[in-house]
Amino acid sequence: MTTRLHLEDIIQPAALAFGARVKARRKVLGLTQTDIYTRTGIGIGYLSSIERGRANPTLDMMIKLSAALGLEIWDLLRPTDE
């Protein structure tokens, strides 16, 4: 019997938290994903994956995102308050 691995089974909590923070901040600022693309060069599809916790952006991308969102990178990376 073959066991199938689903993406939802391997998503890391840190990736989910990072993505949720990016999306929340983007919305607070009234920015679209296209606006973020214009500011960072990060593709809309990839940004969507980051926001859903399905991608692990590089450090360079995290720095670009934090700058585009007017945050320190730590604000996006800090551990959750659990």
N, C-alpha and C positions, 0 to 999 in steps of 0.2 A: 504494500500500500504506500502510495506517495503522499507526503504531506506538502501542501502548498503553503508557501510563505506569502503573506499579504503585507503590503506596504504599511498598513495600519499597525501591524504587529512589531514593526521595527523602528517606528518613528520615535525619536528621542524627546523626552520632556523639554530639554533645553532648546531644541529646534522649534517645538511648539510655542514655548514662551517667547523666544526671540521673534518669531513670525507674528505672534499676536501683538507684541509691543510695536513692531514696525507698522502693522495695519492700523492699530489704534491711534498711534501718533499721526500717521498719514491722514486719517479721517478727522482728527482734531484740528489739523492744519487746513482741512478742506482741500487736500491734494488728491488727484487721481493717480492711478498707476502710470498713466502717460506722463504726468508731471514729474514723477520720480524718475522715469526713463530719461526725460529731458535733462534732469539734474545730474544723473549718475551714469547713464549709458547702460544700465542693467535692463535687459529685455523684460517686457511686460509679462510674458509667460513665466519666465524664471522668477520674477518678483512675486507673481501669484503663488508659485510653488514655495517660495520662502515664507510668505505670509500664512500659508496653510501648514507650515512645519514639515514640508515634504522635500526640502532642499537644505543643504548645508553650505551656505555662502562662504567664500574665501574671506580671509581677514581684510584684504583690500576692498571687497564688496561691503563688508560690515562697516568699514571706515567711511566709505562713500555714502552708505545709507544713513549712518548716524549724522554725518555732516548735512545731508539733504533734509533731514528731519529736525535739525537744530538741537541734537542731543549729544551728550558724551557717549562714547561707545559702551561704557559701563552700564548706562541706563538701559541699554538693549540686552546686555549679557548677564546682568546680575541674577543670582539664583532666585527662585520663586520664594514667596513668604510662607512656605508650608512647613 
